[in-house]
Amino acid sequence: MLNAEIFAISRQIIAEKLRSTRMIIMLPILILFIPGIAWGFSDPEVMLPGGVRPENVMEVMFYTSLGIVFAGTMCGVLLSFDGISRDRFSGVLEVKLSQPMPREEQAMGLALGHWLAILIPVWVLWLISTIIVMLRLDQVIAIPETLASFAAVGLVLFWYVIFSLIASTYSKDQGTSVAFGVGMWFLFTFLWALVTSMVAFASGVNVGEVNNPEMVRIEGFLDLLSPNGVFHHLLETNLADVDRGVPAIVSWITAAVWTVLPWLWFKSRMIKIQP
């Protein structure tokens, strides 16, 4: 249950991160990758690879989610990779953990603060992007679809932040933390397609056929093992003509698992950690 102490920890982290040099450097990148992509893909004359032409707001926002995958998640990792290790290295963590406040509540405050520090600017840019697309296409979208897209963005950022914090609890120096965070991001952003291709090849599927139904099905289920894949599944629930063999309810249940298990892991680490 959230209380004043948890909110105090969160507010302190949010204020520190939003004013940090990292955020100043990353904000132009976020603007370029989120509203910038939305502006480009909402051009009525745009033609994407494969002859795809987005026809409505949610399709454009689905392609705009590339900005979240490439920029938003990386910024989340860079903001939170030293959330624990920095204090541990400097000796501040020992002081914090000695306070008369349960470690579970401190863990919640840390996770909430680091998550909101990246979520607030990304949500603002996602809202701006949605408005840009609606104006350029002269269309409106339903409230449930809008809320689902915002929830999906919030969840994928939480997953990267919480895994970075977990790595930070195991690391005693910032170099190891950032290496793990960036490595995790690189795996799921660039290398996961290779994993999918290898599994498909081992299953006897011709990976060169993009529209092969069996390849689409394998890719759909393997994406449940990747935070980026689950994020795309959640966004695809807003697209009527996309079916990769994974029901919407399965996508949301998987998202809940990706949220709850890492959080329990992080809380357990904070309870057991020795400064």
PASEBA-1860 file (N, C-alpha, C; in nm, 3 decimals):
! residues 275
1> MLNAEIFA> 0.084/-0.119/0.000/0.000/0.000/0.000/0.088/0.125/0.000 ~ 0.053/0.222/-0.084/0.133/0.343/-0.095/0.106/0.435/0.023 ~ 0.212/0.496/0.075/0.198/0.590/0.185/0.285/0.711/0.159 ~ 0.287/0.804/0.255/0.358/0.930/0.235/0.508/0.908/0.216 ~ 0.565/0.810/0.288/0.708/0.785/0.276/0.745/0.735/0.136 ~ 0.662/0.647/0.081/0.688/0.596/-0.053/0.681/0.709/-0.155 ~ 0.579/0.794/-0.142/0.566/0.906/-0.234/0.682/1.005/-0.218 ~ 0.732/1.019/-0.096/0.844/1.111/-0.074/0.969/1.061/-0.146
9> ISRQIIAE> 0.996/0.930/-0.137/1.110/0.872/-0.208/1.093/0.889/-0.358 ~ 0.972/0.862/-0.406/0.946/0.872/-0.550/0.963/1.014/-0.599 ~ 0.909/1.111/-0.525/0.919/1.251/-0.568/1.064/1.296/-0.573 ~ 1.144/1.252/-0.477/1.285/1.290/-0.476/1.358/1.235/-0.598 ~ 1.330/1.109/-0.631/1.395/1.047/-0.748/1.349/1.113/-0.876 ~ 1.218/1.138/-0.887/1.164/1.200/-1.009/1.226/1.337/-1.031 ~ 1.230/1.418/-0.924/1.287/1.553/-0.937/1.434/1.546/-0.976 ~ 1.507/1.452/-0.917/1.651/1.438/-0.948/1.671/1.394/-1.092
17> KLRSTRMI> 1.595/1.296/-1.137/1.614/1.242/-1.272/1.568/1.339/-1.380 ~ 1.457/1.409/-1.357/1.407/1.500/-1.459/1.499/1.619/-1.480 ~ 1.575/1.654/-1.378/1.669/1.767/-1.389/1.810/1.721/-1.420 ~ 1.830/1.592/-1.437/1.965/1.539/-1.455/2.017/1.568/-1.595 ~ 2.149/1.560/-1.607/2.212/1.578/-1.737/2.169/1.471/-1.835 ~ 2.147/1.350/-1.786/2.103/1.241/-1.873/1.971/1.276/-1.941 ~ 1.877/1.331/-1.864/1.748/1.366/-1.921/1.761/1.478/-2.022 ~ 1.846/1.574/-1.992/1.867/1.685/-2.086/1.921/1.633/-2.219
25> IMLPILIL> 2.010/1.533/-2.212/2.066/1.475/-2.334/1.963/1.389/-2.406 ~ 1.883/1.314/-2.329/1.792/1.218/-2.390/1.664/1.281/-2.442 ~ 1.623/1.394/-2.387/1.495/1.453/-2.427/1.489/1.485/-2.577 ~ 1.592/1.547/-2.637/1.586/1.567/-2.782/1.574/1.437/-2.861 ~ 1.638/1.332/-2.812/1.628/1.202/-2.879/1.486/1.149/-2.871 ~ 1.423/1.163/-2.753/1.285/1.118/-2.738/1.192/1.197/-2.829 ~ 1.214/1.327/-2.838/1.130/1.410/-2.924/1.146/1.369/-3.071 ~ 1.269/1.342/-3.111/1.294/1.301/-3.248/1.230/1.166/-3.279
33> FIPGIAWG> 1.238/1.071/-3.185/1.193/0.936/-3.211/1.044/0.914/-3.191 ~ 0.977/0.999/-3.112/0.834/0.974/-3.086/0.747/1.071/-3.167 ~ 0.739/1.200/-3.132/0.659/1.289/-3.219/0.715/1.300/-3.360 ~ 0.847/1.289/-3.374/0.906/1.297/-3.508/0.860/1.184/-3.598 ~ 0.863/1.061/-3.545/0.816/0.947/-3.623/0.667/0.957/-3.650 ~ 0.592/1.001/-3.550/0.447/1.016/-3.568/0.416/1.116/-3.679 ~ 0.489/1.225/-3.685/0.468/1.325/-3.790/0.499/1.265/-3.927 ~ 0.607/1.192/-3.938/0.645/1.134/-4.067/0.547/1.028/-4.113
41> FSDPEVML> 0.506/0.936/-4.022/0.418/0.827/-4.061/0.273/0.872/-4.083 ~ 0.236/0.990/-4.033/0.100/1.039/-4.052/0.084/1.117/-4.182 ~ 0.190/1.128/-4.259/0.181/1.192/-4.390/0.090/1.108/-4.480 ~ -0.015/1.167/-4.536/-0.108/1.089/-4.620/-0.040/1.021/-4.739 ~ 0.075/1.071/-4.781/0.143/1.016/-4.897/0.253/0.916/-4.861 ~ 0.271/0.889/-4.732/0.381/0.803/-4.690/0.355/0.660/-4.738 ~ 0.462/0.593/-4.777/0.455/0.453/-4.818/0.566/0.377/-4.747 ~ 0.530/0.287/-4.658/0.628/0.212/-4.579/0.680/0.093/-4.658
49> PGGVRPEN> 0.791/0.034/-4.617/0.845/-0.083/-4.688/0.740/-0.193/-4.699 ~ 0.737/-0.257/-4.814/0.638/-0.360/-4.839/0.508/-0.307/-4.894 ~ 0.506/-0.177/-4.928/0.385/-0.118/-4.983/0.278/-0.090/-4.881 ~ 0.314/-0.085/-4.752/0.217/-0.061/-4.645/0.189/0.088/-4.634 ~ 0.062/0.123/-4.629/0.023/0.263/-4.612/-0.072/0.271/-4.491 ~ -0.029/0.331/-4.378/-0.118/0.343/-4.261/-0.245/0.419/-4.297 ~ -0.359/0.366/-4.251/-0.487/0.424/-4.289/-0.562/0.489/-4.175 ~ -0.525/0.460/-4.051/-0.596/0.521/-3.938/-0.498/0.555/-3.827
57> VMEVMFYT> -0.549/0.619/-3.724/-0.464/0.671/-3.617/-0.390/0.558/-3.545 ~ -0.459/0.450/-3.512/-0.395/0.344/-3.435/-0.288/0.272/-3.516 ~ -0.304/0.264/-3.647/-0.199/0.204/-3.729/-0.074/0.292/-3.728 ~ -0.094/0.422/-3.739/0.021/0.513/-3.735/0.088/0.506/-3.598 ~ 0.009/0.502/-3.491/0.067/0.495/-3.357/0.139/0.362/-3.335 ~ 0.090/0.257/-3.401/0.160/0.129/-3.391/0.301/0.140/-3.449 ~ 0.313/0.203/-3.565/0.445/0.222/-3.624/0.527/0.323/-3.545 ~ 0.459/0.421/-3.484/0.529/0.518/-3.399/0.589/0.452/-3.276
65> SLGIVFAG> 0.533/0.336/-3.238/0.587/0.265/-3.120/0.732/0.223/-3.140 ~ 0.782/0.228/-3.263/0.925/0.203/-3.285/1.009/0.303/-3.206 ~ 0.958/0.425/-3.192/1.029/0.525/-3.113/1.036/0.488/-2.967 ~ 0.930/0.422/-2.917/0.932/0.375/-2.778/1.033/0.262/-2.763 ~ 1.031/0.169/-2.858/1.120/0.053/-2.850/1.267/0.093/-2.857 ~ 1.300/0.185/-2.947/1.440/0.222/-2.966/1.487/0.330/-2.869 ~ 1.407/0.432/-2.846/1.451/0.546/-2.764/1.396/0.540/-2.621 ~ 1.266/0.515/-2.607/1.205/0.518/-2.474/1.264/0.415/-2.380
73> TMCGVLLS> 1.278/0.291/-2.428/1.331/0.186/-2.341/1.478/0.208/-2.308 ~ 1.555/0.254/-2.407/1.696/0.282/-2.381/1.711/0.394/-2.278 ~ 1.630/0.497/-2.288/1.636/0.605/-2.191/1.596/0.556/-2.053 ~ 1.499/0.465/-2.047/1.462/0.406/-1.918/1.578/0.331/-1.855 ~ 1.651/0.257/-1.937/1.769/0.183/-1.887/1.876/0.280/-1.838 ~ 1.902/0.384/-1.914/2.008/0.478/-1.878/1.974/0.562/-1.755 ~ 1.845/0.579/-1.728/1.806/0.654/-1.609/1.812/0.569/-1.482 ~ 1.800/0.437/-1.496/1.783/0.353/-1.377/1.894/0.251/-1.355
81> FDGISRDR> 1.992/0.243/-1.445/2.091/0.135/-1.433/2.172/0.144/-1.304 ~ 2.190/0.264/-1.248/2.268/0.280/-1.124/2.179/0.319/-1.007 ~ 2.051/0.284/-1.015/1.958/0.322/-0.909/1.996/0.267/-0.772 ~ 2.060/0.152/-0.769/2.103/0.092/-0.642/2.255/0.093/-0.630 ~ 2.324/0.057/-0.738/2.469/0.040/-0.732/2.542/0.169/-0.697 ~ 2.491/0.284/-0.741/2.558/0.411/-0.710/2.555/0.438/-0.560 ~ 2.438/0.419/-0.498/2.428/0.439/-0.354/2.508/0.334/-0.278 ~ 2.513/0.215/-0.332/2.589/0.107/-0.267/2.738/0.137/-0.271
89> FSGVLEVK> 2.785/0.186/-0.384/2.927/0.216/-0.400/2.969/0.333/-0.312 ~ 2.880/0.432/-0.296/2.913/0.551/-0.217/2.885/0.536/-0.069 ~ 2.819/0.428/-0.028/2.788/0.408/0.112/2.655/0.466/0.155 ~ 2.584/0.531/0.063/2.455/0.591/0.096/2.349/0.484/0.118 ~ 2.361/0.373/0.048/2.261/0.267/0.060/2.253/0.215/0.204 ~ 2.367/0.202/0.270/2.367/0.154/0.408/2.288/0.248/0.498 ~ 2.302/0.379/0.474/2.229/0.477/0.554/2.080/0.468/0.526 ~ 2.044/0.455/0.400/1.902/0.447/0.363/1.836/0.324/0.422
97> LSQPMPRE> 1.903/0.209/0.413/1.843/0.086/0.462/1.836/0.080/0.613 ~ 1.914/0.164/0.681/1.911/0.166/0.827/1.798/0.252/0.882 ~ 1.726/0.320/0.792/1.615/0.404/0.836/1.498/0.317/0.885 ~ 1.417/0.373/0.979/1.302/0.296/1.031/1.188/0.289/0.930 ~ 1.215/0.231/0.816/1.115/0.217/0.711/1.135/0.080/0.648 ~ 1.029/0.001/0.636/1.043/-0.134/0.580/1.110/-0.132/0.443 ~ 1.192/-0.230/0.419/1.262/-0.236/0.291/1.166/-0.254/0.174 ~ 1.053/-0.321/0.199/0.955/-0.337/0.092/0.905/-0.200/0.044
105> EQAMGLAL> 0.882/-0.109/0.139/0.834/0.024/0.103/0.944/0.105/0.033 ~ 1.068/0.088/0.077/1.178/0.155/0.008/1.191/0.104/-0.135 ~ 1.175/-0.028/-0.152/1.180/-0.085/-0.287/1.070/-0.028/-0.375 ~ 0.949/-0.015/-0.319/0.839/0.039/-0.397/0.865/0.184/-0.435 ~ 0.918/0.261/-0.342/0.949/0.401/-0.371/1.055/0.415/-0.479 ~ 1.158/0.330/-0.472/1.264/0.334/-0.573/1.212/0.296/-0.711 ~ 1.135/0.187/-0.717/1.082/0.142/-0.846/0.986/0.245/-0.903 ~ 0.897/0.298/-0.819/0.799/0.395/-0.867/0.866/0.523/-0.914
113> GHWLAILI> 0.968/0.568/-0.840/1.036/0.692/-0.876/1.110/0.682/-1.009 ~ 1.186/0.575/-1.026/1.261/0.558/-1.151/1.168/0.536/-1.269 ~ 1.059/0.463/-1.246/0.964/0.440/-1.354/0.895/0.569/-1.398 ~ 0.846/0.645/-1.301/0.776/0.770/-1.335/0.869/0.873/-1.396 ~ 0.998/0.867/-1.362/1.093/0.963/-1.417/1.103/0.953/-1.569 ~ 1.090/0.832/-1.622/1.091/0.816/-1.768/0.951/0.814/-1.824 ~ 0.854/0.767/-1.744/0.716/0.756/-1.793/0.654/0.893/-1.819 ~ 0.678/0.988/-1.732/0.614/1.120/-1.746/0.650/1.186/-1.879
121> PVWVLWLI> 0.779/1.203/-1.912/0.809/1.266/-2.042/0.765/1.183/-2.162 ~ 0.774/1.051/-2.152/0.734/0.966/-2.265/0.583/0.971/-2.285 ~ 0.507/0.969/-2.177/0.361/0.980/-2.189/0.321/1.114/-2.250 ~ 0.389/1.220/-2.209/0.360/1.352/-2.266/0.386/1.351/-2.416 ~ 0.498/1.296/-2.457/0.532/1.290/-2.599/0.438/1.195/-2.675 ~ 0.395/1.087/-2.611/0.300/0.995/-2.674/0.165/1.064/-2.696 ~ 0.124/1.145/-2.598/0.000/1.221/-2.612/0.012/1.323/-2.724 ~ 0.123/1.393/-2.729/0.146/1.490/-2.837/0.144/1.419/-2.972
129> STIIVMLR> 0.207/1.303/-2.978/0.210/1.226/-3.103/0.070/1.185/-3.145 ~ -0.011/1.140/-3.050/-0.147/1.100/-3.081/-0.227/1.218/-3.136 ~ -0.212/1.334/-3.075/-0.283/1.453/-3.122/-0.236/1.492/-3.261 ~ -0.105/1.485/-3.285/-0.050/1.516/-3.417/-0.112/1.426/-3.523 ~ -0.117/1.297/-3.496/-0.170/1.201/-3.593/-0.318/1.226/-3.617 ~ -0.393/1.250/-3.510/-0.536/1.275/-3.524/-0.562/1.400/-3.610 ~ -0.483/1.504/-3.590/-0.501/1.626/-3.667/-0.462/1.608/-3.813 ~ -0.352/1.539/-3.837/-0.304/1.522/-3.974/-0.394/1.428/-4.055
137> LDQVIAIP> -0.451/1.327/-3.988/-0.539/1.234/-4.058/-0.685/1.275/-4.049 ~ -0.711/1.376/-3.966/-0.849/1.423/-3.945/-0.939/1.309/-3.899 ~ -0.890/1.235/-3.800/-0.965/1.124/-3.743/-0.961/1.133/-3.591 ~ -1.050/1.062/-3.527/-1.049/1.051/-3.382/-1.041/0.903/-3.346 ~ -0.999/0.875/-3.225/-0.991/0.737/-3.178/-1.072/0.722/-3.051 ~ -1.114/0.600/-3.025/-1.196/0.573/-2.907/-1.111/0.579/-2.780 ~ -1.176/0.614/-2.671/-1.106/0.623/-2.542/-1.043/0.491/-2.501 ~ -1.112/0.375/-2.513/-1.048/0.248/-2.475/-0.919/0.220/-2.552
145> ETLASFAA> -0.918/0.249/-2.682/-0.798/0.227/-2.761/-0.685/0.318/-2.713 ~ -0.718/0.442/-2.682/-0.617/0.536/-2.634/-0.560/0.491/-2.501 ~ -0.647/0.451/-2.409/-0.601/0.406/-2.277/-0.516/0.280/-2.289 ~ -0.554/0.191/-2.381/-0.476/0.068/-2.400/-0.336/0.100/-2.450 ~ -0.324/0.197/-2.541/-0.192/0.232/-2.593/-0.106/0.296/-2.485 ~ -0.166/0.381/-2.402/-0.090/0.442/-2.293/-0.048/0.337/-2.190 ~ -0.136/0.241/-2.162/-0.102/0.134/-2.068/0.013/0.050/-2.122 ~ 0.010/0.019/-2.252/0.117/-0.061/-2.312/0.251/0.011/-2.303
153> VGLVLFWY> 0.251/0.142/-2.331/0.375/0.221/-2.321/0.426/0.220/-2.177 ~ 0.336/0.239/-2.081/0.377/0.239/-1.941/0.435/0.106/-1.898 ~ 0.376/-0.003/-1.945/0.423/-0.135/-1.905/0.562/-0.167/-1.960 ~ 0.585/-0.139/-2.088/0.716/-0.173/-2.146/0.826/-0.091/-2.080 ~ 0.797/0.033/-2.044/0.898/0.113/-1.974/0.923/0.057/-1.834 ~ 0.817/0.011/-1.768/0.835/-0.048/-1.635/0.922/-0.172/-1.641 ~ 0.902/-0.255/-1.742/0.980/-0.379/-1.750/1.128/-0.350/-1.764 ~ 1.164/-0.255/-1.848/1.306/-0.224/-1.865/1.363/-0.158/-1.740
161> VIFSLIAS> 1.286/-0.072/-1.677/1.334/-0.005/-1.556/1.355/-0.105/-1.444 ~ 1.258/-0.195/-1.424/1.268/-0.287/-1.311/1.382/-0.387/-1.331 ~ 1.405/-0.431/-1.455/1.517/-0.522/-1.479/1.650/-0.450/-1.460 ~ 1.656/-0.322/-1.496/1.778/-0.246/-1.472/1.804/-0.230/-1.323 ~ 1.699/-0.209/-1.246/1.714/-0.197/-1.100/1.755/-0.331/-1.039 ~ 1.699/-0.440/-1.091/1.739/-0.573/-1.042/1.887/-0.595/-1.067 ~ 1.933/-0.563/-1.188/2.075/-0.577/-1.219/2.159/-0.490/-1.127 ~ 2.107/-0.372/-1.095/2.180/-0.280/-1.008/2.196/-0.334/-0.866
169> TYSKDQGT> 2.100/-0.418/-0.822/2.112/-0.476/-0.688/2.221/-0.582/-0.682 ~ 2.255/-0.641/-0.796/2.359/-0.744/-0.799/2.497/-0.683/-0.824 ~ 2.502/-0.560/-0.870/2.628/-0.498/-0.910/2.680/-0.406/-0.800 ~ 2.810/-0.407/-0.781/2.872/-0.317/-0.685/2.940/-0.199/-0.754 ~ 2.933/-0.196/-0.885/2.989/-0.083/-0.959/2.894/-0.048/-1.073 ~ 2.900/0.075/-1.118/2.807/0.123/-1.219/2.834/0.063/-1.356 ~ 2.960/0.027/-1.383/2.993/-0.029/-1.513/2.921/-0.160/-1.540 ~ 2.916/-0.248/-1.440/2.847/-0.375/-1.456/2.698/-0.353/-1.476
177> SVAFGVGM> 2.641/-0.258/-1.404/2.498/-0.230/-1.415/2.462/-0.182/-1.555 ~ 2.537/-0.086/-1.606/2.503/-0.032/-1.738/2.529/-0.138/-1.846 ~ 2.630/-0.222/-1.827/2.657/-0.328/-1.925/2.541/-0.426/-1.931 ~ 2.486/-0.463/-1.815/2.373/-0.555/-1.814/2.250/-0.490/-1.876 ~ 2.223/-0.364/-1.838/2.105/-0.296/-1.890/2.109/-0.278/-2.040 ~ 2.222/-0.231/-2.091/2.235/-0.211/-2.235/2.235/-0.346/-2.307 ~ 2.298/-0.447/-2.247/2.299/-0.580/-2.309/2.159/-0.637/-2.319 ~ 2.079/-0.621/-2.213/1.941/-0.668/-2.216/1.863/-0.595/-2.325
185> WFLFTFLW> 1.881/-0.464/-2.333/1.812/-0.384/-2.434/1.853/-0.429/-2.575 ~ 1.981/-0.452/-2.595/2.031/-0.494/-2.726/1.976/-0.631/-2.765 ~ 1.966/-0.722/-2.667/1.915/-0.856/-2.694/1.772/-0.850/-2.746 ~ 1.685/-0.780/-2.673/1.544/-0.781/-2.708/1.511/-0.688/-2.824 ~ 1.597/-0.589/-2.848/1.568/-0.493/-2.955/1.624/-0.537/-3.089 ~ 1.743/-0.596/-3.090/1.809/-0.630/-3.215/1.827/-0.781/-3.236 ~ 1.856/-0.855/-3.131/1.892/-0.995/-3.147/1.773/-1.090/-3.138 ~ 1.658/-1.042/-3.088/1.546/-1.134/-3.071/1.496/-1.187/-3.204
193> ALVTSMVA> 1.505/-1.105/-3.309/1.465/-1.151/-3.442/1.551/-1.270/-3.486 ~ 1.680/-1.268/-3.447/1.767/-1.380/-3.480/1.725/-1.505/-3.404 ~ 1.689/-1.489/-3.277/1.640/-1.603/-3.198/1.514/-1.662/-3.263 ~ 1.423/-1.575/-3.305/1.300/-1.621/-3.371/1.332/-1.697/-3.499 ~ 1.425/-1.645/-3.578/1.461/-1.710/-3.704/1.525/-1.846/-3.679 ~ 1.607/-1.857/-3.574/1.672/-1.985/-3.543/1.569/-2.088/-3.501 ~ 1.472/-2.048/-3.418/1.367/-2.141/-3.375/1.282/-2.184/-3.494 ~ 1.249/-2.088/-3.580/1.169/-2.120/-3.699/1.245/-2.217/-3.791
201> FASGVNVG> 1.374/-2.191/-3.809/1.456/-2.278/-3.894/1.463/-2.418/-3.836 ~ 1.480/-2.427/-3.703/1.485/-2.558/-3.638/1.351/-2.630/-3.648 ~ 1.243/-2.555/-3.665/1.109/-2.615/-3.677/1.075/-2.650/-3.821 ~ 1.168/-2.623/-3.914/1.145/-2.656/-4.053/1.067/-2.552/-4.130 ~ 1.062/-2.429/-4.079/0.989/-2.323/-4.145/1.086/-2.241/-4.228 ~ 1.046/-2.205/-4.347/1.128/-2.121/-4.435/1.123/-1.978/-4.384 ~ 1.232/-1.932/-4.325/1.233/-1.800/-4.262/1.234/-1.689/-4.365 ~ 1.259/-1.720/-4.491/1.261/-1.617/-4.594/1.123/-1.573/-4.638
209> EVNNPEMV> 1.020/-1.649/-4.604/0.885/-1.616/-4.643/0.819/-1.533/-4.533 ~ 0.811/-1.404/-4.557/0.761/-1.312/-4.454/0.616/-1.341/-4.419 ~ 0.533/-1.374/-4.519/0.390/-1.394/-4.498/0.354/-1.540/-4.472 ~ 0.452/-1.621/-4.444/0.426/-1.761/-4.413/0.345/-1.770/-4.282 ~ 0.225/-1.828/-4.284/0.141/-1.833/-4.163/0.210/-1.902/-4.046 ~ 0.287/-2.007/-4.074/0.356/-2.078/-3.967/0.465/-1.990/-3.905 ~ 0.535/-1.915/-3.989/0.637/-1.823/-3.940/0.573/-1.713/-3.855 ~ 0.460/-1.662/-3.898/0.389/-1.559/-3.822/0.344/-1.613/-3.688
217> RIEGFLDL> 0.297/-1.738/-3.686/0.250/-1.798/-3.562/0.366/-1.818/-3.464 ~ 0.479/-1.871/-3.513/0.596/-1.892/-3.427/0.646/-1.759/-3.372 ~ 0.653/-1.659/-3.459/0.698/-1.527/-3.417/0.605/-1.470/-3.311 ~ 0.474/-1.489/-3.330/0.378/-1.436/-3.235/0.395/-1.495/-3.096 ~ 0.414/-1.626/-3.088/0.426/-1.690/-2.956/0.564/-1.664/-2.894 ~ 0.669/-1.659/-2.974/0.801/-1.628/-2.919/0.807/-1.484/-2.868 ~ 0.729/-1.396/-2.927/0.727/-1.257/-2.882/0.674/-1.244/-2.740 ~ 0.601/-1.345/-2.692/0.553/-1.342/-2.554/0.669/-1.354/-2.455
225> LSPNGVFH> 0.785/-1.399/-2.504/0.902/-1.413/-2.418/0.991/-1.289/-2.422 ~ 0.948/-1.187/-2.494/1.025/-1.064/-2.507/0.940/-0.945/-2.464 ~ 0.995/-0.852/-2.387/0.915/-0.735/-2.347/0.871/-0.652/-2.467 ~ 0.958/-0.639/-2.567/0.919/-0.565/-2.687/0.807/-0.638/-2.761 ~ 0.816/-0.770/-2.765/0.713/-0.848/-2.833/0.579/-0.837/-2.764 ~ 0.578/-0.845/-2.631/0.453/-0.830/-2.557/0.396/-0.690/-2.578 ~ 0.483/-0.590/-2.580/0.440/-0.453/-2.605/0.369/-0.443/-2.741 ~ 0.425/-0.503/-2.842/0.363/-0.500/-2.974/0.232/-0.578/-2.974
233> HLLETNLA> 0.227/-0.689/-2.902/0.102/-0.764/-2.893/-0.008/-0.677/-2.831 ~ 0.025/-0.602/-2.727/-0.074/-0.516/-2.662/-0.125/-0.409/-2.758 ~ -0.034/-0.351/-2.836/-0.076/-0.250/-2.932/-0.158/-0.312/-3.045 ~ -0.127/-0.435/-3.079/-0.200/-0.502/-3.187/-0.345/-0.532/-3.148 ~ -0.377/-0.531/-3.018/-0.516/-0.551/-2.978/-0.604/-0.437/-3.026 ~ -0.543/-0.322/-3.064/-0.619/-0.210/-3.118/-0.632/-0.215/-3.270 ~ -0.569/-0.316/-3.334/-0.572/-0.326/-3.480/-0.661/-0.442/-3.520 ~ -0.763/-0.413/-3.597/-0.862/-0.516/-3.630/-0.810/-0.618/-3.730
241> DVDRGVPA> -0.717/-0.580/-3.816/-0.674/-0.668/-3.924/-0.542/-0.738/-3.895 ~ -0.500/-0.744/-3.769/-0.375/-0.811/-3.732/-0.408/-0.930/-3.643 ~ -0.364/-1.048/-3.685/-0.386/-1.169/-3.607/-0.264/-1.259/-3.621 ~ -0.186/-1.269/-3.513/-0.067/-1.354/-3.516/-0.086/-1.480/-3.433 ~ -0.213/-1.514/-3.409/-0.243/-1.637/-3.338/-0.240/-1.627/-3.187 ~ -0.222/-1.508/-3.133/-0.219/-1.488/-2.988/-0.341/-1.407/-2.947 ~ -0.435/-1.465/-2.873/-0.554/-1.390/-2.832/-0.517/-1.270/-2.745 ~ -0.601/-1.168/-2.748/-0.575/-1.046/-2.671/-0.564/-1.074/-2.522
249> IVSWITAA> -0.647/-1.165/-2.472/-0.645/-1.195/-2.328/-0.512/-1.257/-2.288 ~ -0.454/-1.339/-2.379/-0.323/-1.400/-2.352/-0.215/-1.292/-2.346 ~ -0.224/-1.194/-2.434/-0.127/-1.084/-2.435/-0.131/-1.007/-2.303 ~ -0.251/-0.977/-2.255/-0.262/-0.900/-2.130/-0.222/-0.983/-2.008 ~ -0.253/-1.113/-2.010/-0.210/-1.199/-1.899/-0.057/-1.208/-1.897 ~ 0.003/-1.224/-2.014/0.150/-1.228/-2.022/0.210/-1.097/-1.973 ~ 0.147/-0.985/-2.007/0.195/-0.855/-1.960/0.189/-0.848/-1.808 ~ 0.084/-0.905/-1.749/0.073/-0.905/-1.603/0.184/-0.989/-1.540
257> VWTVLPWL> 0.217/-1.102/-1.605/0.326/-1.187/-1.554/0.459/-1.114/-1.563 ~ 0.483/-1.046/-1.677/0.606/-0.969/-1.695/0.616/-0.856/-1.592 ~ 0.503/-0.812/-1.540/0.504/-0.702/-1.442/0.522/-0.752/-1.300 ~ 0.448/-0.856/-1.265/0.445/-0.903/-1.125/0.574/-0.976/-1.088 ~ 0.619/-1.070/-1.171/0.736/-1.150/-1.134/0.864/-1.066/-1.118 ~ 0.897/-0.975/-1.212/1.016/-0.891/-1.189/1.003/-0.803/-1.065 ~ 0.881/-0.753/-1.039/0.863/-0.671/-0.920/0.890/-0.754/-0.794 ~ 0.838/-0.877/-0.787/0.862/-0.962/-0.671/1.011/-0.994/-0.658
265> WFKSRMIK> 1.078/-1.012/-0.771/1.222/-1.039/-0.771/1.297/-0.919/-0.714 ~ 1.261/-0.800/-0.761/1.329/-0.679/-0.712/1.303/-0.658/-0.563 ~ 1.179/-0.679/-0.520/1.148/-0.661/-0.378/1.225/-0.761/-0.292 ~ 1.235/-0.884/-0.341/1.312/-0.986/-0.268/1.458/-0.947/-0.258 ~ 1.515/-0.892/-0.366/1.654/-0.849/-0.365/1.676/-0.736/-0.265 ~ 1.584/-0.642/-0.259/1.598/-0.530/-0.167/1.587/-0.574/-0.022 ~ 1.508/-0.678/0.003/1.496/-0.730/0.140/1.625/-0.799/0.184 ~ 1.689/-0.870/0.090/1.806/-0.950/0.125/1.938/-0.878/0.104
273> IQP> 1.938/-0.767/0.033/2.063/-0.704/-0.007/2.145/-0.659/0.114 ~ 2.276/-0.675/0.103/2.368/-0.629/0.205/2.447/-0.511/0.149 ~ 2.442/-0.395/0.215/2.512/-0.276/0.162/2.662/-0.299/0.148
END
